[in-house]
Amino acid sequence: MKKKTLIFKLKQYKERLKKFEEKYNMSTREFLKKNNAGELGDEAYLLEWEYLADAANLTKQELKEVAKISL
């Protein structure tokens, strides 16, 4: 059940990230690099994009941990 929930959450995060990537014509990886270098400013959408990227990465890590658990 936990795995299904994580997969669903990751799918949702990826869909929202894709919208940012398309709207601003930049990959999330490129965005994070520029954002961390302070090249983009501090507008609200940047915080949301960063949050989504972090949440997706944490969810991927959780999925890896869940995959290690065998019943």
PQR file of N, CA, C, O and H, with PARSE charges and radii, in Angstrom:
ATOM      1  N   MET A   1       0.820  -1.192   0.000 -0.4000 1.5000
ATOM      2  CA  MET A   1       0.000   0.000   0.000 -0.0000 2.0000
ATOM      3  C   MET A   1       0.869   1.264   0.000  0.5500 1.7000
ATOM      4  O   MET A   1       0.596   2.213  -0.735 -0.5500 1.4000
ATOM      5  N   LYS A   2       1.902   1.266   0.818 -0.4000 1.5000
ATOM      6  CA  LYS A   2       2.809   2.420   0.886 -0.0000 2.0000
ATOM      7  C   LYS A   2       3.452   2.671  -0.476  0.5500 1.7000
ATOM      8  O   LYS A   2       3.581   3.816  -0.910 -0.5500 1.4000
ATOM      9  H   LYS A   2       2.124   0.496   1.415  0.4000 1.0000
ATOM     10  N   LYS A   3       3.852   1.591  -1.143 -0.4000 1.5000
ATOM     11  CA  LYS A   3       4.498   1.726  -2.449 -0.0000 2.0000
ATOM     12  C   LYS A   3       3.544   2.364  -3.460  0.5500 1.7000
ATOM     13  O   LYS A   3       3.950   3.243  -4.221 -0.5500 1.4000
ATOM     14  H   LYS A   3       3.747   0.661  -0.791  0.4000 1.0000
ATOM     15  N   LYS A   4       2.298   1.936  -3.475 -0.4000 1.5000
ATOM     16  CA  LYS A   4       1.319   2.502  -4.405 -0.0000 2.0000
ATOM     17  C   LYS A   4       1.100   3.992  -4.142  0.5500 1.7000
ATOM     18  O   LYS A   4       0.976   4.785  -5.075 -0.5500 1.4000
ATOM     19  H   LYS A   4       1.969   1.222  -2.857  0.4000 1.0000
ATOM     20  N   THR A   5       1.054   4.355  -2.884 -0.4000 1.5000
ATOM     21  CA  THR A   5       0.880   5.760  -2.521 -0.0000 2.0000
ATOM     22  C   THR A   5       2.065   6.584  -2.998  0.5500 1.7000
ATOM     23  O   THR A   5       1.886   7.670  -3.550 -0.5500 1.4000
ATOM     24  H   THR A   5       1.155   3.711  -2.126  0.4000 1.0000
ATOM     25  N   LEU A   6       3.265   6.079  -2.789 -0.4000 1.5000
ATOM     26  CA  LEU A   6       4.467   6.790  -3.225 -0.0000 2.0000
ATOM     27  C   LEU A   6       4.521   6.929  -4.740  0.5500 1.7000
ATOM     28  O   LEU A   6       4.900   7.980  -5.257 -0.5500 1.4000
ATOM     29  H   LEU A   6       3.410   5.197  -2.341  0.4000 1.0000
ATOM     30  N   ILE A   7       4.149   5.885  -5.441 -0.4000 1.5000
ATOM     31  CA  ILE A   7       4.136   5.935  -6.910 -0.0000 2.0000
ATOM     32  C   ILE A   7       3.137   6.984  -7.386  0.5500 1.7000
ATOM     33  O   ILE A   7       3.421   7.744  -8.312 -0.5500 1.4000
ATOM     34  H   ILE A   7       3.841   5.032  -5.021  0.4000 1.0000
ATOM     35  N   PHE A   8       1.974   7.023  -6.756 -0.4000 1.5000
ATOM     36  CA  PHE A   8       0.962   8.018  -7.114 -0.0000 2.0000
ATOM     37  C   PHE A   8       1.481   9.437  -6.861  0.5500 1.7000
ATOM     38  O   PHE A   8       1.347  10.312  -7.716 -0.5500 1.4000
ATOM     39  H   PHE A   8       1.744   6.406  -6.003  0.4000 1.0000
ATOM     40  N   LYS A   9       2.069   9.659  -5.689 -0.4000 1.5000
ATOM     41  CA  LYS A   9       2.599  10.982  -5.351 -0.0000 2.0000
ATOM     42  C   LYS A   9       3.691  11.396  -6.338  0.5500 1.7000
ATOM     43  O   LYS A   9       3.725  12.542  -6.785 -0.5500 1.4000
ATOM     44  H   LYS A   9       2.178   8.949  -4.994  0.4000 1.0000
ATOM     45  N   LEU A  10       4.577  10.469  -6.673 -0.4000 1.5000
ATOM     46  CA  LEU A  10       5.664  10.786  -7.592 -0.0000 2.0000
ATOM     47  C   LEU A  10       5.113  11.160  -8.961  0.5500 1.7000
ATOM     48  O   LEU A  10       5.611  12.088  -9.599 -0.5500 1.4000
ATOM     49  H   LEU A  10       4.549   9.538  -6.309  0.4000 1.0000
ATOM     50  N   LYS A  11       4.102  10.453  -9.409 -0.4000 1.5000
ATOM     51  CA  LYS A  11       3.478  10.768 -10.696 -0.0000 2.0000
ATOM     52  C   LYS A  11       2.904  12.183 -10.676  0.5500 1.7000
ATOM     53  O   LYS A  11       3.062  12.937 -11.637 -0.5500 1.4000
ATOM     54  H   LYS A  11       3.697   9.700  -8.891  0.4000 1.0000
ATOM     55  N   GLN A  12       2.242  12.537  -9.584 -0.4000 1.5000
ATOM     56  CA  GLN A  12       1.665  13.876  -9.455 -0.0000 2.0000
ATOM     57  C   GLN A  12       2.762  14.947  -9.467  0.5500 1.7000
ATOM     58  O   GLN A  12       2.622  15.972 -10.134 -0.5500 1.4000
ATOM     59  H   GLN A  12       2.114  11.924  -8.804  0.4000 1.0000
ATOM     60  N   TYR A  13       3.834  14.714  -8.741 -0.4000 1.5000
ATOM     61  CA  TYR A  13       4.943  15.667  -8.718 -0.0000 2.0000
ATOM     62  C   TYR A  13       5.544  15.833 -10.110  0.5500 1.7000
ATOM     63  O   TYR A  13       5.825  16.951 -10.543 -0.5500 1.4000
ATOM     64  H   TYR A  13       3.948  13.882  -8.199  0.4000 1.0000
ATOM     65  N   LYS A  14       5.737  14.726 -10.803 -0.4000 1.5000
ATOM     66  CA  LYS A  14       6.342  14.792 -12.136 -0.0000 2.0000
ATOM     67  C   LYS A  14       5.452  15.558 -13.117  0.5500 1.7000
ATOM     68  O   LYS A  14       5.951  16.311 -13.953 -0.5500 1.4000
ATOM     69  H   LYS A  14       5.509  13.818 -10.451  0.4000 1.0000
ATOM     70  N   GLU A  15       4.142  15.367 -13.015 -0.4000 1.5000
ATOM     71  CA  GLU A  15       3.224  16.092 -13.895 -0.0000 2.0000
ATOM     72  C   GLU A  15       3.297  17.591 -13.641  0.5500 1.7000
ATOM     73  O   GLU A  15       3.298  18.383 -14.584 -0.5500 1.4000
ATOM     74  H   GLU A  15       3.736  14.755 -12.336  0.4000 1.0000
ATOM     75  N   ARG A  16       3.359  17.980 -12.385 -0.4000 1.5000
ATOM     76  CA  ARG A  16       3.446  19.403 -12.054 -0.0000 2.0000
ATOM     77  C   ARG A  16       4.800  19.980 -12.461  0.5500 1.7000
ATOM     78  O   ARG A  16       4.876  21.119 -12.922 -0.5500 1.4000
ATOM     79  H   ARG A  16       3.358  17.336 -11.619  0.4000 1.0000
ATOM     80  N   LEU A  17       5.870  19.198 -12.293 -0.4000 1.5000
ATOM     81  CA  LEU A  17       7.192  19.653 -12.722 -0.0000 2.0000
ATOM     82  C   LEU A  17       7.234  19.856 -14.232  0.5500 1.7000
ATOM     83  O   LEU A  17       7.829  20.815 -14.724 -0.5500 1.4000
ATOM     84  H   LEU A  17       5.808  18.273 -11.919  0.4000 1.0000
ATOM     85  N   LYS A  18       6.603  18.949 -14.954 -0.4000 1.5000
ATOM     86  CA  LYS A  18       6.585  19.051 -16.415 -0.0000 2.0000
ATOM     87  C   LYS A  18       5.912  20.352 -16.864  0.5500 1.7000
ATOM     88  O   LYS A  18       6.343  20.969 -17.837 -0.5500 1.4000
ATOM     89  H   LYS A  18       6.120  18.169 -14.554  0.4000 1.0000
ATOM     90  N   LYS A  19       4.866  20.765 -16.162 -0.4000 1.5000
ATOM     91  CA  LYS A  19       4.189  22.013 -16.505 -0.0000 2.0000
ATOM     92  C   LYS A  19       5.124  23.209 -16.340  0.5500 1.7000
ATOM     93  O   LYS A  19       5.137  24.112 -17.176 -0.5500 1.4000
ATOM     94  H   LYS A  19       4.516  20.264 -15.371  0.4000 1.0000
ATOM     95  N   PHE A  20       5.902  23.211 -15.263 -0.4000 1.5000
ATOM     96  CA  PHE A  20       6.881  24.283 -15.078 -0.0000 2.0000
ATOM     97  C   PHE A  20       7.931  24.252 -16.182  0.5500 1.7000
ATOM     98  O   PHE A  20       8.292  25.290 -16.736 -0.5500 1.4000
ATOM     99  H   PHE A  20       5.891  22.477 -14.584  0.4000 1.0000
ATOM    100  N   GLU A  21       8.415  23.060 -16.495 -0.4000 1.5000
ATOM    101  CA  GLU A  21       9.450  22.924 -17.527 -0.0000 2.0000
ATOM    102  C   GLU A  21       8.955  23.441 -18.878  0.5500 1.7000
ATOM    103  O   GLU A  21       9.683  24.127 -19.595 -0.5500 1.4000
ATOM    104  H   GLU A  21       8.121  22.217 -16.045  0.4000 1.0000
ATOM    105  N   GLU A  22       7.729  23.110 -19.208 -0.4000 1.5000
ATOM    106  CA  GLU A  22       7.161  23.560 -20.488 -0.0000 2.0000
ATOM    107  C   GLU A  22       6.904  25.065 -20.483  0.5500 1.7000
ATOM    108  O   GLU A  22       7.193  25.754 -21.462 -0.5500 1.4000
ATOM    109  H   GLU A  22       7.137  22.552 -18.626  0.4000 1.0000
ATOM    110  N   LYS A  23       6.365  25.564 -19.386 -0.4000 1.5000
ATOM    111  CA  LYS A  23       6.029  26.983 -19.312 -0.0000 2.0000
ATOM    112  C   LYS A  23       7.276  27.860 -19.383  0.5500 1.7000
ATOM    113  O   LYS A  23       7.264  28.907 -20.029 -0.5500 1.4000
ATOM    114  H   LYS A  23       6.131  25.004 -18.591  0.4000 1.0000
ATOM    115  N   TYR A  24       8.351  27.434 -18.721 -0.4000 1.5000
ATOM    116  CA  TYR A  24       9.553  28.260 -18.657 -0.0000 2.0000
ATOM    117  C   TYR A  24      10.681  27.739 -19.553  0.5500 1.7000
ATOM    118  O   TYR A  24      11.807  28.235 -19.505 -0.5500 1.4000
ATOM    119  H   TYR A  24       8.361  26.583 -18.196  0.4000 1.0000
ATOM    120  N   ASN A  25      10.361  26.732 -20.370 -0.4000 1.5000
ATOM    121  CA  ASN A  25      11.309  26.198 -21.353 -0.0000 2.0000
ATOM    122  C   ASN A  25      12.668  25.883 -20.727  0.5500 1.7000
ATOM    123  O   ASN A  25      13.715  26.298 -21.225 -0.5500 1.4000
ATOM    124  H   ASN A  25       9.447  26.329 -20.409  0.4000 1.0000
ATOM    125  N   MET A  26      12.621  25.135 -19.618 -0.4000 1.5000
ATOM    126  CA  MET A  26      13.836  24.802 -18.885 -0.0000 2.0000
ATOM    127  C   MET A  26      13.597  23.500 -18.122  0.5500 1.7000
ATOM    128  O   MET A  26      12.532  23.311 -17.533 -0.5500 1.4000
ATOM    129  H   MET A  26      11.771  24.798 -19.214  0.4000 1.0000
ATOM    130  N   SER A  27      14.564  22.620 -18.130 -0.4000 1.5000
ATOM    131  CA  SER A  27      14.433  21.390 -17.359 -0.0000 2.0000
ATOM    132  C   SER A  27      14.523  21.718 -15.868  0.5500 1.7000
ATOM    133  O   SER A  27      15.063  22.755 -15.483 -0.5500 1.4000
ATOM    134  H   SER A  27      15.429  22.773 -18.608  0.4000 1.0000
ATOM    135  N   THR A  28      14.001  20.842 -15.053 -0.4000 1.5000
ATOM    136  CA  THR A  28      14.082  21.043 -13.605 -0.0000 2.0000
ATOM    137  C   THR A  28      15.536  21.022 -13.160  0.5500 1.7000
ATOM    138  O   THR A  28      15.922  21.789 -12.277 -0.5500 1.4000
ATOM    139  H   THR A  28      13.563  19.999 -15.366  0.4000 1.0000
ATOM    140  N   ARG A  29      16.333  20.173 -13.747 -0.4000 1.5000
ATOM    141  CA  ARG A  29      17.756  20.117 -13.404 -0.0000 2.0000
ATOM    142  C   ARG A  29      18.427  21.469 -13.682  0.5500 1.7000
ATOM    143  O   ARG A  29      19.189  21.971 -12.857 -0.5500 1.4000
ATOM    144  H   ARG A  29      16.019  19.550 -14.464  0.4000 1.0000
ATOM    145  N   GLU A  30      18.136  22.048 -14.848 -0.4000 1.5000
ATOM    146  CA  GLU A  30      18.693  23.353 -15.212 -0.0000 2.0000
ATOM    147  C   GLU A  30      18.155  24.438 -14.271  0.5500 1.7000
ATOM    148  O   GLU A  30      18.898  25.312 -13.828 -0.5500 1.4000
ATOM    149  H   GLU A  30      17.517  21.639 -15.519  0.4000 1.0000
ATOM    150  N   PHE A  31      16.853  24.367 -13.975 -0.4000 1.5000
ATOM    151  CA  PHE A  31      16.254  25.315 -13.046 -0.0000 2.0000
ATOM    152  C   PHE A  31      16.970  25.278 -11.700  0.5500 1.7000
ATOM    153  O   PHE A  31      17.343  26.322 -11.165 -0.5500 1.4000
ATOM    154  H   PHE A  31      16.249  23.656 -14.335  0.4000 1.0000
ATOM    155  N   LEU A  32      17.163  24.077 -11.152 -0.4000 1.5000
ATOM    156  CA  LEU A  32      17.798  23.969  -9.838 -0.0000 2.0000
ATOM    157  C   LEU A  32      19.209  24.537  -9.850  0.5500 1.7000
ATOM    158  O   LEU A  32      19.627  25.196  -8.898 -0.5500 1.4000
ATOM    159  H   LEU A  32      16.860  23.229 -11.587  0.4000 1.0000
ATOM    160  N   LYS A  33      19.940  24.282 -10.925 -0.4000 1.5000
ATOM    161  CA  LYS A  33      21.299  24.804 -11.040 -0.0000 2.0000
ATOM    162  C   LYS A  33      21.281  26.333 -11.028  0.5500 1.7000
ATOM    163  O   LYS A  33      22.045  26.959 -10.294 -0.5500 1.4000
ATOM    164  H   LYS A  33      19.601  23.746 -11.698  0.4000 1.0000
ATOM    165  N   LYS A  34      20.412  26.930 -11.837 -0.4000 1.5000
ATOM    166  CA  LYS A  34      20.326  28.384 -11.910 -0.0000 2.0000
ATOM    167  C   LYS A  34      19.772  28.980 -10.618  0.5500 1.7000
ATOM    168  O   LYS A  34      20.238  30.022 -10.155 -0.5500 1.4000
ATOM    169  H   LYS A  34      19.791  26.421 -12.434  0.4000 1.0000
ATOM    170  N   ASN A  35      18.784  28.317 -10.046 -0.4000 1.5000
ATOM    171  CA  ASN A  35      18.174  28.811  -8.818 -0.0000 2.0000
ATOM    172  C   ASN A  35      19.182  28.788  -7.670  0.5500 1.7000
ATOM    173  O   ASN A  35      19.272  29.745  -6.900 -0.5500 1.4000
ATOM    174  H   ASN A  35      18.405  27.471 -10.421  0.4000 1.0000
ATOM    175  N   ASN A  36      19.934  27.704  -7.557 -0.4000 1.5000
ATOM    176  CA  ASN A  36      20.939  27.593  -6.494 -0.0000 2.0000
ATOM    177  C   ASN A  36      22.062  28.601  -6.670  0.5500 1.7000
ATOM    178  O   ASN A  36      22.700  28.996  -5.694 -0.5500 1.4000
ATOM    179  H   ASN A  36      19.862  26.927  -8.183  0.4000 1.0000
ATOM    180  N   ALA A  37      22.309  29.020  -7.902 -0.4000 1.5000
ATOM    181  CA  ALA A  37      23.336  30.025  -8.175 -0.0000 2.0000
ATOM    182  C   ALA A  37      22.796  31.441  -7.981  0.5500 1.7000
ATOM    183  O   ALA A  37      23.536  32.414  -8.124 -0.5500 1.4000
ATOM    184  H   ALA A  37      21.791  28.699  -8.695  0.4000 1.0000
ATOM    185  N   GLY A  38      21.505  31.556  -7.656 -0.4000 1.5000
ATOM    186  CA  GLY A  38      20.904  32.862  -7.422 -0.0000 2.0000
ATOM    187  C   GLY A  38      20.615  33.646  -8.688  0.5500 1.7000
ATOM    188  O   GLY A  38      20.518  34.873  -8.647 -0.5500 1.4000
ATOM    189  H   GLY A  38      20.903  30.766  -7.540  0.4000 1.0000
ATOM    190  N   GLU A  39      20.475  32.959  -9.807 -0.4000 1.5000
ATOM    191  CA  GLU A  39      20.271  33.629 -11.088 -0.0000 2.0000
ATOM    192  C   GLU A  39      18.808  33.928 -11.414  0.5500 1.7000
ATOM    193  O   GLU A  39      18.532  34.617 -12.396 -0.5500 1.4000
ATOM    194  H   GLU A  39      20.554  31.963  -9.840  0.4000 1.0000
ATOM    195  N   LEU A  40      17.869  33.428 -10.615 -0.4000 1.5000
ATOM    196  CA  LEU A  40      16.463  33.510 -11.010 -0.0000 2.0000
ATOM    197  C   LEU A  40      15.594  34.429 -10.158  0.5500 1.7000
ATOM    198  O   LEU A  40      14.493  34.777 -10.586 -0.5500 1.4000
ATOM    199  H   LEU A  40      18.094  32.869  -9.817  0.4000 1.0000
ATOM    200  N   GLY A  41      16.023  34.821  -9.015 -0.4000 1.5000
ATOM    201  CA  GLY A  41      15.200  35.688  -8.180 -0.0000 2.0000
ATOM    202  C   GLY A  41      14.502  34.931  -7.075  0.5500 1.7000
ATOM    203  O   GLY A  41      14.933  33.845  -6.686 -0.5500 1.4000
ATOM    204  H   GLY A  41      16.917  34.538  -8.668  0.4000 1.0000
ATOM    205  N   ASP A  42      13.409  35.510  -6.561 -0.4000 1.5000
ATOM    206  CA  ASP A  42      12.720  34.902  -5.424 -0.0000 2.0000
ATOM    207  C   ASP A  42      11.194  34.930  -5.571  0.5500 1.7000
ATOM    208  O   ASP A  42      10.471  35.064  -4.583 -0.5500 1.4000
ATOM    209  H   ASP A  42      13.059  36.393  -6.876  0.4000 1.0000
ATOM    210  N   GLU A  43      10.726  34.806  -6.776 -0.4000 1.5000
ATOM    211  CA  GLU A  43       9.283  34.813  -7.010 -0.0000 2.0000
ATOM    212  C   GLU A  43       8.646  33.522  -6.487  0.5500 1.7000
ATOM    213  O   GLU A  43       9.312  32.494  -6.362 -0.5500 1.4000
ATOM    214  H   GLU A  43      11.313  34.697  -7.579  0.4000 1.0000
ATOM    215  N   ALA A  44       7.361  33.593  -6.187 -0.4000 1.5000
ATOM    216  CA  ALA A  44       6.642  32.481  -5.562 -0.0000 2.0000
ATOM    217  C   ALA A  44       6.695  31.205  -6.401  0.5500 1.7000
ATOM    218  O   ALA A  44       6.843  30.114  -5.850 -0.5500 1.4000
ATOM    219  H   ALA A  44       6.820  34.428  -6.288  0.4000 1.0000
ATOM    220  N   TYR A  45       6.576  31.326  -7.713 -0.4000 1.5000
ATOM    221  CA  TYR A  45       6.574  30.118  -8.537 -0.0000 2.0000
ATOM    222  C   TYR A  45       7.903  29.381  -8.440  0.5500 1.7000
ATOM    223  O   TYR A  45       7.943  28.161  -8.596 -0.5500 1.4000
ATOM    224  H   TYR A  45       6.456  32.212  -8.160  0.4000 1.0000
ATOM    225  N   LEU A  46       8.990  30.102  -8.187 -0.4000 1.5000
ATOM    226  CA  LEU A  46      10.297  29.462  -8.048 -0.0000 2.0000
ATOM    227  C   LEU A  46      10.348  28.596  -6.793  0.5500 1.7000
ATOM    228  O   LEU A  46      10.931  27.511  -6.796 -0.5500 1.4000
ATOM    229  H   LEU A  46       8.958  31.093  -8.060  0.4000 1.0000
ATOM    230  N   LEU A  47       9.733  29.086  -5.728 -0.4000 1.5000
ATOM    231  CA  LEU A  47       9.678  28.307  -4.486 -0.0000 2.0000
ATOM    232  C   LEU A  47       8.856  27.043  -4.673  0.5500 1.7000
ATOM    233  O   LEU A  47       9.213  25.979  -4.167 -0.5500 1.4000
ATOM    234  H   LEU A  47       9.260  29.967  -5.725  0.4000 1.0000
ATOM    235  N   GLU A  48       7.752  27.165  -5.403 -0.4000 1.5000
ATOM    236  CA  GLU A  48       6.914  25.988  -5.658 -0.0000 2.0000
ATOM    237  C   GLU A  48       7.667  24.969  -6.505  0.5500 1.7000
ATOM    238  O   GLU A  48       7.631  23.771  -6.226 -0.5500 1.4000
ATOM    239  H   GLU A  48       7.463  28.030  -5.813  0.4000 1.0000
ATOM    240  N   TRP A  49       8.344  25.447  -7.534 -0.4000 1.5000
ATOM    241  CA  TRP A  49       9.106  24.556  -8.418 -0.0000 2.0000
ATOM    242  C   TRP A  49      10.189  23.833  -7.615  0.5500 1.7000
ATOM    243  O   TRP A  49      10.381  22.627  -7.767 -0.5500 1.4000
ATOM    244  H   TRP A  49       8.374  26.421  -7.762  0.4000 1.0000
ATOM    245  N   GLU A  50      10.886  24.570  -6.768 -0.4000 1.5000
ATOM    246  CA  GLU A  50      11.937  23.965  -5.943 -0.0000 2.0000
ATOM    247  C   GLU A  50      11.338  22.939  -4.982  0.5500 1.7000
ATOM    248  O   GLU A  50      11.891  21.853  -4.807 -0.5500 1.4000
ATOM    249  H   GLU A  50      10.730  25.550  -6.645  0.4000 1.0000
ATOM    250  N   TYR A  51      10.211  23.281  -4.361 -0.4000 1.5000
ATOM    251  CA  TYR A  51       9.536  22.353  -3.462 -0.0000 2.0000
ATOM    252  C   TYR A  51       9.167  21.063  -4.182  0.5500 1.7000
ATOM    253  O   TYR A  51       9.407  19.971  -3.668 -0.5500 1.4000
ATOM    254  H   TYR A  51       9.762  24.163  -4.503  0.4000 1.0000
ATOM    255  N   LEU A  52       8.586  21.188  -5.364 -0.4000 1.5000
ATOM    256  CA  LEU A  52       8.180  20.002  -6.125 -0.0000 2.0000
ATOM    257  C   LEU A  52       9.378  19.131  -6.489  0.5500 1.7000
ATOM    258  O   LEU A  52       9.303  17.905  -6.420 -0.5500 1.4000
ATOM    259  H   LEU A  52       8.390  22.076  -5.782  0.4000 1.0000
ATOM    260  N   ALA A  53      10.470  19.761  -6.871 -0.4000 1.5000
ATOM    261  CA  ALA A  53      11.684  19.007  -7.211 -0.0000 2.0000
ATOM    262  C   ALA A  53      12.200  18.262  -5.990  0.5500 1.7000
ATOM    263  O   ALA A  53      12.568  17.091  -6.087 -0.5500 1.4000
ATOM    264  H   ALA A  53      10.531  20.758  -6.926  0.4000 1.0000
ATOM    265  N   ASP A  54      12.231  18.932  -4.840 -0.4000 1.5000
ATOM    266  CA  ASP A  54      12.683  18.287  -3.603 -0.0000 2.0000
ATOM    267  C   ASP A  54      11.743  17.152  -3.198  0.5500 1.7000
ATOM    268  O   ASP A  54      12.190  16.072  -2.810 -0.5500 1.4000
ATOM    269  H   ASP A  54      11.933  19.883  -4.761  0.4000 1.0000
ATOM    270  N   ALA A  55      10.445  17.407  -3.291 -0.4000 1.5000
ATOM    271  CA  ALA A  55       9.456  16.392  -2.921 -0.0000 2.0000
ATOM    272  C   ALA A  55       9.570  15.170  -3.830  0.5500 1.7000
ATOM    273  O   ALA A  55       9.472  14.037  -3.357 -0.5500 1.4000
ATOM    274  H   ALA A  55      10.082  18.284  -3.606  0.4000 1.0000
ATOM    275  N   ALA A  56       9.774  15.387  -5.116 -0.4000 1.5000
ATOM    276  CA  ALA A  56       9.925  14.263  -6.049 -0.0000 2.0000
ATOM    277  C   ALA A  56      11.168  13.456  -5.710  0.5500 1.7000
ATOM    278  O   ALA A  56      11.130  12.225  -5.717 -0.5500 1.4000
ATOM    279  H   ALA A  56       9.854  16.308  -5.500  0.4000 1.0000
ATOM    280  N   ASN A  57      12.265  14.133  -5.415 -0.4000 1.5000
ATOM    281  CA  ASN A  57      13.498  13.420  -5.064 -0.0000 2.0000
ATOM    282  C   ASN A  57      13.356  12.638  -3.768  0.5500 1.7000
ATOM    283  O   ASN A  57      13.829  11.506  -3.674 -0.5500 1.4000
ATOM    284  H   ASN A  57      12.296  15.133  -5.409  0.4000 1.0000
ATOM    285  N   LEU A  58      12.716  13.225  -2.776 -0.4000 1.5000
ATOM    286  CA  LEU A  58      12.491  12.506  -1.516 -0.0000 2.0000
ATOM    287  C   LEU A  58      11.582  11.299  -1.720  0.5500 1.7000
ATOM    288  O   LEU A  58      11.799  10.245  -1.121 -0.5500 1.4000
ATOM    289  H   LEU A  58      12.332  14.145  -2.853  0.4000 1.0000
ATOM    290  N   THR A  59      10.583  11.450  -2.549 -0.4000 1.5000
ATOM    291  CA  THR A  59       9.669  10.342  -2.828 -0.0000 2.0000
ATOM    292  C   THR A  59      10.397   9.217  -3.548  0.5500 1.7000
ATOM    293  O   THR A  59      10.155   8.042  -3.270 -0.5500 1.4000
ATOM    294  H   THR A  59      10.406  12.305  -3.035  0.4000 1.0000
ATOM    295  N   LYS A  60      11.292   9.569  -4.477 -0.4000 1.5000
ATOM    296  CA  LYS A  60      12.102   8.545  -5.152 -0.0000 2.0000
ATOM    297  C   LYS A  60      12.952   7.779  -4.144  0.5500 1.7000
ATOM    298  O   LYS A  60      13.079   6.558  -4.230 -0.5500 1.4000
ATOM    299  H   LYS A  60      11.488  10.523  -4.704  0.4000 1.0000
ATOM    300  N   GLN A  61      13.532   8.503  -3.188 -0.4000 1.5000
ATOM    301  CA  GLN A  61      14.347   7.848  -2.162 -0.0000 2.0000
ATOM    302  C   GLN A  61      13.496   6.922  -1.294  0.5500 1.7000
ATOM    303  O   GLN A  61      13.920   5.818  -0.954 -0.5500 1.4000
ATOM    304  H   GLN A  61      13.429   9.495  -3.118  0.4000 1.0000
ATOM    305  N   GLU A  62      12.297   7.377  -0.939 -0.4000 1.5000
ATOM    306  CA  GLU A  62      11.396   6.531  -0.153 -0.0000 2.0000
ATOM    307  C   GLU A  62      11.038   5.263  -0.913  0.5500 1.7000
ATOM    308  O   GLU A  62      10.980   4.181  -0.330 -0.5500 1.4000
ATOM    309  H   GLU A  62      11.952   8.275  -1.216  0.4000 1.0000
ATOM    310  N   LEU A  63      10.797   5.394  -2.218 -0.4000 1.5000
ATOM    311  CA  LEU A  63      10.478   4.217  -3.032 -0.0000 2.0000
ATOM    312  C   LEU A  63      11.634   3.228  -3.035  0.5500 1.7000
ATOM    313  O   LEU A  63      11.410   2.019  -2.991 -0.5500 1.4000
ATOM    314  H   LEU A  63      10.844   6.273  -2.692  0.4000 1.0000
ATOM    315  N   LYS A  64      12.855   3.719  -3.086 -0.4000 1.5000
ATOM    316  CA  LYS A  64      14.025   2.844  -3.038 -0.0000 2.0000
ATOM    317  C   LYS A  64      14.083   2.102  -1.704  0.5500 1.7000
ATOM    318  O   LYS A  64      14.400   0.913  -1.661 -0.5500 1.4000
ATOM    319  H   LYS A  64      13.037   4.702  -3.122  0.4000 1.0000
ATOM    320  N   GLU A  65      13.781   2.800  -0.635 -0.4000 1.5000
ATOM    321  CA  GLU A  65      13.793   2.177   0.697 -0.0000 2.0000
ATOM    322  C   GLU A  65      12.695   1.125   0.822  0.5500 1.7000
ATOM    323  O   GLU A  65      12.919   0.044   1.366 -0.5500 1.4000
ATOM    324  H   GLU A  65      13.524   3.766  -0.671  0.4000 1.0000
ATOM    325  N   VAL A  66      11.517   1.448   0.319 -0.4000 1.5000
ATOM    326  CA  VAL A  66      10.404   0.494   0.367 -0.0000 2.0000
ATOM    327  C   VAL A  66      10.739  -0.744  -0.453  0.5500 1.7000
ATOM    328  O   VAL A  66      10.379  -1.858  -0.072 -0.5500 1.4000
ATOM    329  H   VAL A  66      11.335   2.327  -0.122  0.4000 1.0000
ATOM    330  N   ALA A  67      11.419  -0.560  -1.565 -0.4000 1.5000
ATOM    331  CA  ALA A  67      11.784  -1.685  -2.433 -0.0000 2.0000
ATOM    332  C   ALA A  67      12.751  -2.631  -1.733  0.5500 1.7000
ATOM    333  O   ALA A  67      12.781  -3.821  -2.048 -0.5500 1.4000
ATOM    334  H   ALA A  67      11.711   0.345  -1.874  0.4000 1.0000
ATOM    335  N   LYS A  68      13.535  -2.128  -0.798 -0.4000 1.5000
ATOM    336  CA  LYS A  68      14.500  -2.952  -0.064 -0.0000 2.0000
ATOM    337  C   LYS A  68      13.812  -3.866   0.945  0.5500 1.7000
ATOM    338  O   LYS A  68      14.358  -4.899   1.332 -0.5500 1.4000
ATOM    339  H   LYS A  68      13.510  -1.162  -0.543  0.4000 1.0000
ATOM    340  N   ILE A  69      12.616  -3.479   1.366 -0.4000 1.5000
ATOM    341  CA  ILE A  69      11.885  -4.247   2.372 -0.0000 2.0000
ATOM    342  C   ILE A  69      11.211  -5.440   1.705  0.5500 1.7000
ATOM    343  O   ILE A  69      10.428  -5.282   0.769 -0.5500 1.4000
ATOM    344  H   ILE A  69      12.173  -2.640   1.052  0.4000 1.0000
ATOM    345  N   SER A  70      11.518  -6.605   2.187 -0.4000 1.5000
ATOM    346  CA  SER A  70      10.857  -7.810   1.663 -0.0000 2.0000
ATOM    347  C   SER A  70      10.017  -8.443   2.761  0.5500 1.7000
ATOM    348  O   SER A  70      10.444  -8.558   3.910 -0.5500 1.4000
ATOM    349  H   SER A  70      12.154  -6.734   2.947  0.4000 1.0000
ATOM    350  N   LEU A  71       8.828  -8.844   2.384 -0.4000 1.5000
ATOM    351  CA  LEU A  71       7.919  -9.458   3.366 -0.0000 2.0000
ATOM    352  C   LEU A  71       7.958 -10.944   3.289  0.5500 1.7000
ATOM    353  O   LEU A  71       7.257 -11.620   4.043 -0.5500 1.4000
ATOM    354  H   LEU A  71       8.481  -8.750   1.451  0.4000 1.0000
TER
END
